Amino acid sequence: MKTLLAPAARVPVLVRDAALAAALFTVTFGPGRLEGTTGVVLQTALVLPLVWRRRAPLTVFWVIAAVACGQWLLGVQLPADAALLIALGTVAARSPRRQALVAGAALQTGVLLSAARWAPEGRFLASAAALTAAVAASGLLGLNLRLRRAAEEDRVAHLERERDRTARLAMAEERARIAREMHDGVTHHLSVVVALADAVVYARPADTLAVTERIAETGRQALTEMRRSLGLLQDGEPEAERHPAPGLAQLDGLCARMRAVGMPTALRMDGDACAVPAAAQLTAYRIVQESLTNTLRHAPAGTRAEVRVSCDPGGVTVEVTDDGPVAAGAAPGRGITGMRQRATAHDGVLGAGPLPGGGWRVSARLAAGGGR
């Protein structure tokens, strides 16, 4: 938090300090003053610097102290000496502690000189003690203001750090979400394109055109997925509206693409898919998509896959299995890690691993009310 404000915002502070100086001048003008111009000049010189006490606290203190010293030399007592206490409190609140201690020591010296000169006979110690208490109180009040302002600055700085941390975490989560969307969507379509391109080599001349058209269609779908994912970066992005996120209704098409590239894929759906929120549907679709893509990429030709989806009021359960062989020591890759993150975001759990009799299974349970 900056203590120095812009020029426009500094005006009210000067006005308040000018009002304080005027009030002190009015209250203290009169008793004990010199007659004539000298008294007015001393009174004004003691009070007027307070107008700038928060802009230049140390300078203001020493100016007032110099005027008070001249007043002492002239042998004049003025109630306006209270300006010294105000100036000391401001120094204690706004200047380095070492400078505040020097100012306090200087004022204490003035207290002793004043008590020695003006205290009633036999009352030196009492006068010195009373004035010393006033000096100490002024310094402590200023120190308290310093500590409170420092605590407020620390609090504001802490809040700013927390806001920055929250923003960074949100950005990291958004980047991770987009990376998952790109990985799951685009990688799937590219895998299909590769499989179809390989099939062209073995296709009959009469089927070559159909396979080529399917490659082009799959490529367009990959571009659509990418545009949709990137469109989510900006509010109101038209691409995101033209290409809505896929859901459970698109699983038929997904399985059909798998069958088209030579991987027999069965789909079984139970329950009312319309009751599942769109976010959970997208997550379920991505889990099925990534699971089938992994089977297509890693399992040998002829591997069969089966997708089972069950919807109920509490959420949706997804299970994808295949009968392909599993390499010894196979470890979860980035795709499975991404699926697990998706499931966790919907207060769900995901399991992936080999089946006892051979093959691979991915299963997930997503809560209907989840989603972060």
C-alpha positions as CSV (number, residue, x, y, z in Angstrom):
1,M,0.0,0.0,0.0
2,K,1.5,3.3,-1.0
3,T,1.4,6.1,1.6
4,L,2.0,8.8,-1.0
5,L,-1.1,9.4,-3.0
6,A,-1.6,11.0,-6.3
7,P,-1.7,14.9,-6.3
8,A,-5.5,14.9,-6.6
9,A,-5.9,12.6,-3.7
10,R,-3.4,14.4,-1.5
11,V,-5.5,17.6,-1.4
12,P,-7.9,16.4,1.3
13,V,-4.9,15.4,3.6
14,L,-3.5,18.9,3.3
15,V,-6.9,20.4,4.0
16,R,-7.3,18.3,7.2
17,D,-3.8,19.2,8.4
18,A,-4.5,22.9,7.6
19,A,-7.7,22.6,9.6
20,L,-5.7,21.1,12.5
21,A,-3.2,23.9,12.4
22,A,-6.0,26.6,12.3
23,A,-7.8,25.0,15.2
24,L,-4.5,24.8,17.3
25,F,-3.8,28.4,16.5
26,T,-7.2,29.6,17.5
27,V,-7.3,27.6,20.8
28,T,-3.8,28.6,21.9
29,F,-3.7,32.2,20.8
30,G,-3.9,34.6,23.6
31,P,-2.5,33.5,27.0
32,G,1.2,34.1,27.5
33,R,1.8,35.6,24.1
34,L,4.0,38.6,23.4
35,E,2.1,41.8,22.6
36,G,2.2,43.0,19.1
37,T,3.7,41.6,15.9
38,T,6.3,39.4,17.6
39,G,3.7,37.3,19.4
40,V,1.7,36.7,16.3
41,V,4.8,35.7,14.3
42,L,5.9,33.2,17.0
43,Q,2.5,31.8,17.3
44,T,2.1,31.4,13.5
45,A,5.6,30.0,13.1
46,L,4.9,27.3,15.7
47,V,1.6,26.2,14.2
48,L,1.8,26.8,10.4
49,P,4.3,24.0,9.6
50,L,1.8,21.4,10.8
51,V,0.0,21.9,7.4
52,W,2.9,19.8,5.8
53,R,3.5,17.4,8.7
54,R,2.5,14.3,6.8
55,R,4.4,15.3,3.6
56,A,7.7,16.1,5.4
57,P,7.4,15.1,9.1
58,L,11.0,15.4,10.0
59,T,11.5,18.8,8.4
60,V,8.3,20.1,10.0
61,F,9.5,18.9,13.5
62,W,12.9,20.6,13.2
63,V,11.4,23.8,11.9
64,I,8.9,23.9,14.9
65,A,11.8,22.9,17.3
66,A,13.9,25.8,15.9
67,V,11.0,28.3,16.5
68,A,10.5,26.9,20.0
69,C,14.2,27.3,20.7
70,G,14.0,31.0,19.7
71,Q,10.9,31.4,21.9
72,W,12.8,29.9,24.8
73,L,15.7,32.4,24.2
74,L,13.2,35.2,24.3
75,G,11.8,33.9,27.5
76,V,8.2,33.5,26.3
77,Q,5.8,30.8,27.2
78,L,3.2,29.9,24.5
79,P,0.6,27.2,24.7
80,A,1.2,26.7,20.9
81,D,4.2,24.6,22.0
82,A,1.7,21.7,21.8
83,A,2.6,21.7,18.1
84,L,5.9,20.1,19.1
85,L,4.0,17.1,20.5
86,I,1.9,16.7,17.3
87,A,5.0,17.0,15.1
88,L,6.8,14.3,17.2
89,G,3.9,11.9,17.0
90,T,3.9,12.4,13.2
91,V,7.7,11.7,13.0
92,A,7.2,8.5,15.1
93,A,4.4,7.4,12.8
94,R,6.1,8.1,9.5
95,S,9.9,8.5,9.8
96,P,12.5,5.8,10.4
97,R,12.8,4.8,14.1
98,R,16.3,6.2,14.5
99,Q,15.2,9.6,13.4
100,A,12.2,9.4,15.7
101,L,14.5,8.6,18.6
102,V,16.7,11.6,17.8
103,A,13.6,13.9,17.6
104,G,12.3,12.5,20.9
105,A,15.7,13.1,22.6
106,A,15.8,16.7,21.3
107,L,12.3,17.4,22.5
108,Q,13.1,15.9,25.9
109,T,16.1,18.2,26.1
110,G,13.8,21.1,25.4
111,V,11.4,19.8,28.2
112,L,14.2,19.9,30.8
113,L,15.3,23.4,29.7
114,S,11.7,24.6,29.8
115,A,11.1,23.1,33.2
116,A,14.3,24.6,34.5
117,R,13.4,28.1,33.3
118,W,9.6,28.3,33.9
119,A,8.7,25.7,36.6
120,P,7.5,27.3,39.8
121,E,10.0,27.2,42.6
122,G,10.3,23.7,44.0
123,R,8.2,22.2,41.2
124,F,11.0,21.4,38.7
125,L,10.6,17.6,39.0
126,A,6.9,17.6,38.8
127,S,6.9,19.9,35.8
128,A,9.6,17.9,34.1
129,A,7.8,14.6,34.8
130,A,4.5,15.9,33.4
131,L,6.1,17.2,30.2
132,T,8.1,14.0,29.8
133,A,4.9,12.0,30.1
134,A,3.4,14.1,27.3
135,V,6.4,13.5,25.1
136,A,6.3,9.8,25.8
137,A,2.6,9.7,25.1
138,S,3.0,11.5,21.8
139,G,5.8,9.2,20.7
140,L,3.9,6.0,21.7
141,L,0.7,7.2,19.8
142,G,2.8,7.8,16.7
143,L,4.5,4.4,17.1
144,N,1.0,2.7,17.5
145,L,-0.1,4.4,14.3
146,R,3.0,3.1,12.5
147,L,2.4,-0.4,13.7
148,R,-1.3,-0.3,12.7
149,R,-0.4,1.0,9.2
150,A,2.2,-1.6,8.8
151,A,-0.2,-4.4,9.8
152,E,-2.8,-3.0,7.3
153,E,-0.1,-2.9,4.5
154,D,0.8,-6.5,5.4
155,R,-2.8,-7.6,5.2
156,V,-3.4,-5.9,1.9
157,A,-0.1,-7.4,0.5
158,H,-1.2,-10.8,1.7
159,L,-4.6,-10.4,0.0
160,E,-2.9,-9.4,-3.2
161,R,-0.6,-12.4,-3.0
162,E,-3.6,-14.7,-2.4
163,R,-5.4,-13.2,-5.4
164,D,-2.4,-13.6,-7.6
165,R,-2.0,-17.2,-6.4
166,T,-5.7,-17.9,-7.0
167,A,-5.4,-16.4,-10.5
168,R,-2.3,-18.5,-11.3
169,L,-4.0,-21.7,-10.1
170,A,-7.1,-20.9,-12.2
171,M,-4.9,-20.3,-15.2
172,A,-3.0,-23.5,-14.6
173,E,-6.3,-25.4,-14.3
174,E,-7.6,-23.8,-17.5
175,R,-4.4,-24.7,-19.4
176,A,-4.6,-28.3,-18.1
177,R,-8.3,-28.5,-19.1
178,I,-7.5,-27.2,-22.6
179,A,-4.5,-29.6,-22.9
180,R,-6.8,-32.5,-22.0
181,E,-9.4,-31.4,-24.6
182,M,-6.7,-31.1,-27.2
183,H,-5.1,-34.4,-26.3
184,D,-8.4,-36.4,-26.1
185,G,-10.1,-34.9,-29.1
186,V,-7.4,-34.2,-31.7
187,T,-5.3,-37.3,-30.8
188,H,-8.3,-39.5,-31.3
189,H,-9.1,-38.1,-34.7
190,L,-5.5,-38.2,-35.8
191,S,-5.3,-41.9,-34.7
192,V,-8.3,-42.6,-36.8
193,V,-6.8,-40.8,-39.8
194,V,-3.6,-42.8,-39.5
195,A,-5.6,-46.1,-39.3
196,L,-7.6,-45.1,-42.4
197,A,-4.5,-44.0,-44.3
198,D,-3.0,-47.4,-43.6
199,A,-6.2,-49.1,-44.8
200,V,-6.0,-47.3,-48.2
201,V,-3.0,-49.4,-49.0
202,Y,-5.0,-52.6,-48.7
203,A,-8.4,-51.3,-49.9
204,R,-9.8,-52.3,-53.2
205,P,-9.8,-49.6,-55.9
206,A,-13.5,-49.3,-55.7
207,D,-13.3,-48.6,-51.9
208,T,-10.4,-46.1,-52.1
209,L,-12.6,-43.1,-52.7
210,A,-14.8,-44.0,-49.7
211,V,-11.8,-44.4,-47.4
212,T,-10.3,-41.1,-48.7
213,E,-13.6,-39.3,-48.0
214,R,-13.7,-40.7,-44.5
215,I,-10.1,-39.5,-43.9
216,A,-11.2,-36.0,-45.0
217,E,-14.3,-36.1,-42.8
218,T,-12.3,-37.3,-39.8
219,G,-9.8,-34.5,-40.4
220,R,-12.6,-31.9,-40.5
221,Q,-13.9,-33.3,-37.2
222,A,-10.4,-32.9,-35.7
223,L,-10.3,-29.3,-36.8
224,T,-13.8,-28.8,-35.3
225,E,-12.7,-30.2,-32.0
226,M,-9.6,-28.0,-32.0
227,R,-11.6,-24.9,-32.8
228,R,-14.2,-25.7,-30.2
229,S,-11.5,-26.2,-27.5
230,L,-9.7,-23.0,-28.4
231,G,-13.0,-21.1,-28.7
232,L,-13.7,-21.8,-25.0
233,L,-10.8,-19.4,-24.3
234,Q,-12.9,-16.4,-25.0
235,D,-16.4,-15.5,-23.9
236,G,-18.9,-15.5,-26.7
237,E,-16.5,-17.2,-29.1
238,P,-18.8,-18.3,-32.1
239,E,-16.8,-21.5,-32.8
240,A,-17.8,-22.8,-29.4
241,E,-21.5,-22.2,-30.2
242,R,-21.3,-23.7,-33.7
243,H,-19.5,-26.8,-32.4
244,P,-21.0,-27.7,-29.0
245,A,-19.3,-30.1,-26.7
246,P,-20.0,-33.8,-27.4
247,G,-22.0,-35.9,-25.0
248,L,-23.5,-39.3,-24.6
249,A,-25.7,-38.9,-27.7
250,Q,-22.5,-38.8,-29.8
251,L,-21.2,-42.2,-28.5
252,D,-22.9,-44.0,-31.4
253,G,-20.9,-42.0,-33.9
254,L,-17.7,-42.5,-32.0
255,C,-18.2,-46.3,-32.0
256,A,-19.1,-46.2,-35.7
257,R,-15.8,-44.5,-36.4
258,M,-14.0,-47.2,-34.5
259,R,-15.7,-49.9,-36.5
260,A,-14.9,-48.1,-39.7
261,V,-11.2,-48.3,-39.1
262,G,-11.4,-52.1,-38.4
263,M,-11.9,-52.2,-34.6
264,P,-15.3,-54.0,-33.8
265,T,-16.9,-51.8,-31.1
266,A,-20.1,-52.5,-29.3
267,L,-22.2,-49.9,-27.4
268,R,-24.7,-50.5,-24.6
269,M,-26.5,-47.7,-22.9
270,D,-28.9,-47.9,-20.0
271,G,-30.9,-45.2,-18.3
272,D,-31.9,-41.7,-19.3
273,A,-28.9,-39.8,-20.7
274,C,-30.9,-36.6,-20.8
275,A,-30.8,-36.5,-17.0
276,V,-27.0,-36.3,-16.9
277,P,-25.6,-32.7,-16.9
278,A,-23.8,-31.6,-20.0
279,A,-20.4,-31.3,-18.2
280,A,-20.6,-34.9,-16.9
281,Q,-21.7,-36.0,-20.4
282,L,-18.6,-34.4,-21.9
283,T,-16.4,-36.1,-19.3
284,A,-18.0,-39.5,-20.0
285,Y,-17.6,-39.0,-23.7
286,R,-13.9,-38.1,-23.4
287,I,-13.2,-41.1,-21.2
288,V,-14.8,-43.4,-23.7
289,Q,-13.0,-41.6,-26.6
290,E,-9.6,-41.8,-24.9
291,S,-10.1,-45.5,-23.9
292,L,-11.0,-46.5,-27.5
293,T,-8.1,-44.5,-28.9
294,N,-5.7,-46.2,-26.6
295,T,-7.1,-49.6,-27.8
296,L,-6.8,-48.6,-31.4
297,R,-3.2,-47.4,-31.0
298,H,-1.8,-50.1,-28.8
299,A,-3.9,-53.3,-29.4
300,P,-3.3,-55.5,-32.4
301,A,-5.7,-55.7,-35.4
302,G,-8.8,-57.7,-34.6
303,T,-9.1,-56.5,-31.0
304,R,-12.8,-56.1,-30.0
305,A,-14.0,-53.3,-27.7
306,E,-17.2,-52.9,-25.7
307,V,-18.6,-49.7,-24.2
308,R,-21.2,-49.8,-21.4
309,V,-22.8,-46.7,-20.1
310,S,-25.4,-46.6,-17.3
311,C,-27.2,-43.4,-16.3
312,D,-29.2,-42.9,-13.1
313,P,-30.2,-39.9,-10.9
314,G,-27.0,-40.0,-9.0
315,G,-24.7,-39.8,-12.0
316,V,-23.3,-41.9,-14.8
317,T,-21.1,-45.0,-14.9
318,V,-18.8,-45.7,-17.8
319,E,-16.9,-49.0,-18.6
320,V,-14.8,-49.6,-21.6
321,T,-13.2,-53.1,-22.1
322,D,-11.2,-54.8,-24.9
323,D,-9.9,-58.3,-25.4
324,G,-6.4,-57.3,-26.7
325,P,-3.2,-58.6,-25.1
326,V,-1.5,-56.5,-22.4
327,A,2.2,-56.0,-22.5
328,A,4.0,-57.0,-19.3
329,G,4.8,-54.1,-17.0
330,A,2.4,-51.7,-18.8
331,A,2.1,-48.5,-16.9
332,P,-0.6,-45.8,-17.1
333,G,0.2,-43.1,-19.6
334,R,-0.7,-39.5,-20.0
335,G,-4.1,-40.4,-21.4
336,I,-5.1,-42.4,-18.3
337,T,-3.8,-39.6,-16.1
338,G,-6.0,-37.1,-17.9
339,M,-9.0,-39.3,-17.6
340,R,-8.5,-39.7,-13.9
341,Q,-8.2,-35.9,-13.6
342,R,-11.5,-35.5,-15.5
343,A,-13.2,-38.0,-13.2
344,T,-11.9,-36.3,-10.1
345,A,-13.2,-32.9,-11.3
346,H,-16.7,-34.5,-11.2
347,D,-16.3,-36.0,-7.7
348,G,-15.8,-39.3,-9.3
349,V,-13.2,-42.1,-9.4
350,L,-11.6,-43.9,-12.3
351,G,-9.9,-47.2,-12.5
352,A,-7.8,-48.6,-15.3
353,G,-5.9,-51.9,-15.6
354,P,-5.7,-55.4,-17.2
355,L,-8.5,-57.9,-16.8
356,P,-7.8,-61.3,-15.2
357,G,-8.5,-63.2,-18.3
358,G,-6.8,-60.8,-20.7
359,G,-7.7,-57.5,-22.1
360,W,-8.0,-54.0,-20.6
361,R,-10.7,-52.2,-18.7
362,V,-11.3,-48.6,-17.9
363,S,-14.2,-47.8,-15.5
364,A,-15.4,-44.5,-14.1
365,R,-18.2,-43.3,-11.9
366,L,-19.2,-39.6,-12.2
367,A,-21.5,-37.8,-9.8
368,A,-24.3,-35.9,-11.4
369,G,-23.8,-32.9,-9.2
370,G,-20.0,-32.7,-9.5
371,G,-18.0,-30.6,-11.8
372,R,-15.3,-28.0,-10.9
